[in-house]
Amino acid sequence: MKCYGFIGFIALTISGCSPDPAPPRTDLDDQPARMVSAFFGLDNAMQALRYMGADGMPVTFSKRVADPDSLEPEMFTVISRSGKRVHPLRVTTRPADETSKRHSVLLIGEFGNEPDDPPEKVQVTSQLILAGGDNAQGLSVDVTPLKDGPSLVLAYAVSPEDLPDDDVPPETKQVVVAIWNGGVTPMEGVIAENHRLGYSVETEDGATVQPIGVGDIGGDNYEYLYLDTEETALRVNIKSGLLMDPRGDVNPATSVEVAAPNGSHGK
């Protein structure tokens, strides 16, 4: 099931969605938690009504936020080039708020201005519990500059039945969930077939395959790659110039390793 409230990065709506089933475990759950990216996506350009003209910066963790309702602005500190330290005005997992997602937290506030004093680092400066009980306090990451386009930062493989997605092609044998550091939509003029063929997935048998379809397009920083092979997916790649962030910056060619489902080793 999908439920989107999206203006630029997000529209801060109050309407809720019915709960999704618990997400499947992957190798990411057995690794130490990491803060994998902080993406300076919008500078004085948020369109959410209460925060019109604010900055928008999604930060992404290798593990999901355990309880989105526990999020508080004081959990995060953004440090600018000049050394100025600020907390966000608002933090939320929306629009990627489904139980199967929640790796990313959108920070909204005034974090510094490009080019004079842009944000350069994000730290978790109080307790933030992630899935499995990991505490993100103390994690930090450098900020991706405003001018950079979106890149892949995480990917994991699941069975089709493990996702709340009603549009899975019947031939699908596994789904690679591709997570970007910022919200993405196809570039103007990029047709669905070019979008699909822009992705490729390297598998354990040495092959490189392309998805038979792409799902969950637009609305947040996730895309679903439907594969018709059971071979273990090792790495996902995408060509440049296919997707853009809410500011219109175009993706570079980018790739990331795929985390396997728990228990899939030694098949």
N, C-alpha and C positions, 0 to 999 in steps of 0.2 A: 504494500500500500504506500502511496506517495501523498505528501501534503506539503505544498510549497507556499511560502509567503516571501516574495522576492522582489526587491527594488534595488538595482545595482548589486550590492552584496545581499541585501535582506530587507524585508519590510517587517518591522517589529510588531507583528500581529499577536493577538491573544488567543485566537482560535486554536484548538488542540487537535491531535490526531489520536485515533485509537492505538493502543500499544501494539508493537510488533513483537514477534518471538525473539527470544534471546539469541544474540549472534553466535555463530560457530567460533570455536577456538582455532587459532592458527599459530604458526611458529612465533609470531610477534608477541603472543601472550607468555612465552617462555623466555623471552629476552628482557634485559633491563629496559625500563621505560626511557624513552628519549624525546626530547623536543626537536622535531626534525626540520621545522621551518617557521619563519615569521615573514609574511609577505606584505610589504607596504603597497597596498593595492589602490587606495584612493587618498589623495591629499586635498583636504577641504572640499570634498565632493560627494559625501554621503547624501543619499536622497531620503532616508528614513525621516518621518515627520518630526519626531522629537529631537533628532540629531542632524538636521539639515546643515550641510556644509562642514561636517566633522570629517576626521580621517577614519579610514577603515583598514584594519590589519588582521587577517586571519592567521592564527598560529596553530600548528598541527603537531600532535603527539603520536608516538608509535602505538599507544594504547588509548582506548576510548575513555572519555570522561565518564566516571561511574554514575554520577548524579548531576545532570545539568542544573537542577534547582539549587545546588550547593554553590554555584559559581558566584563570586563577588569580585567587583573591580579591583579591590585591594590585593587580590591574589597575584596580580600581574604588575610589573614595573617596566616601563619603556624608557630606555636611555638614549638620548639624542647625541649627535656628534660633539656638542659643546659640553656634554656631561649632565645636562638637565634630566632629572628623573621625574616621571609622572605616572599616575595610575590612569587607566581608562575611565570613561564615564559609564560605559555599559559593556558587559561581556555576555555572550550567548553562544550556544551551539547551533542556533538557527542560521541559515536554512537547513543545514545538514543535521537535523534533530532526530531523525529516526533511530530507533534502538540499534539498528545494524550499522549506523554511521557514528557520529559523535567523536571522531578523532580531532576535529578542528573546533577552535573557539574563536569567534569573531570579536576583536577588540575595537571599540568605537570611542573616539576621544580626540584630543589634540596632542599629537605626538612629536611635532616639529615639522618644519616646512622645507620642502625641496626648492632650491638647492642649498639654501643658507645653513640650515641646521636640521637635517633629516634624522629620523630615528635610525639607530645602528644596532641596538641589542634589546632583546626582550628577556626578562627573567621572571620565574615564578617565585614570589617572595613570601608566600605563606602556604599553608597546607592546601593541597588540591589532590584529591584522591582519584586515581584512575582505575580502570577495570582490573580486577585481581587484587586490589588493595594497595597498589604502588602509590607512593606519595610523590608528586611532581615537584614539591618544594625544592628549590636549589637548581632546577634545570634552567638552562638558558640557551639562546641561539642568536646568531647574527641575523640582522634584518636584510631580506632581499630588497635591493633598491627599487624605487618607484618606476624607473624607466624599463626595468626588466620585465619580459613577458612571463607567463605562468609556466611552471615545470612540474613534472612528475616527482613526487617525494615518497610515496608509499604504494605498495600493491600487494594484494594477497589473493589466494585462490580458494574458492568455496564450491560446494555442490549447488546446482540450480535450486534445489528445494530449500537451501539455507537462506535464501534472500527473499524479502517481501516484494517480489517483482512479478507482475502478472503478464509480462510481455516477453518472456523467455522463449526463443525459438525451440520447437520440439526436438530438434537435433542436438541441442546443447548437452554436453557431457560435463563441463565445468565452466565456472565463471571467474574471470580475473577482475577483481575490483581495483580500478586505477584511481588513485587519490592525488589531486593536484594541490599545489601550495596556495592557489587562489581559485575563486569561482571561474568557470570556463563555459563558453558557448562557442558554437562554430562561427568562423569568420564568414562575413557576408560573401555569398557566392560559392561557399564550400558545400557541395551536395552530400547527401548521406553516404553515397558510395565512396566518395573521396575520403570522407571522415573515417569510414570503416577500413579502407585499404591503407590509410595512413598509419594505422596501428599494426605492429607485428609482435609475436610472442615467441621467444626461444624456449624450446622444450628439452627435457632431459635426454631424449634420444638423438639430439643434435639437429633436429629440424627447426625451421622457423615457419610458423603458421600465422595466418591472419584470422581475426575473428569473423564468424559468420554473421555477426550483428553487433551493434553497439546500443546499449540501453542507458536509461537515466540521464539523458542528454539535457544540459542546461539546468539552471536553478541552484546549483551548488558546485562543489569541487570534486564530485565523484562521477565516474563513468563505469559502466559494466561492459566487459568484453566477453561475449559469448563464444566459447570454443567448442568444436565438435571432435576434440581429442581428449583422451584420458591421460595422455603423457604428462608428467609433472612439468608445470610451467616454471621456468627459471628467471626470465627477464622479459619485461614489456618495454617496447620502444614505440615512439611516434615521430613522424616527420615534422619538420617545421612548417609554420604558416597555415595551420588548420584551425586552431582555436585561439580565442582571445579572452583577456580578463575584462572586468567591467569598465576599465579605463580605455579599452581598445588596444592594449599591448598584445602583440602576437607571440605565440609560443615558439621557442627554439626547438630544434631536434633534441629530444630528451628521452632518458630511459631510467629504469629502476628495477632492482631485483624483486622477485615475487616471493612472498612468504607462503610456505606450503600449509595446507590444513594439518592440524595435529593428527598424528597417527598415519600420515601418508608415506613416511619414509620406509624404504625397503619393500615397496610394492612389487 
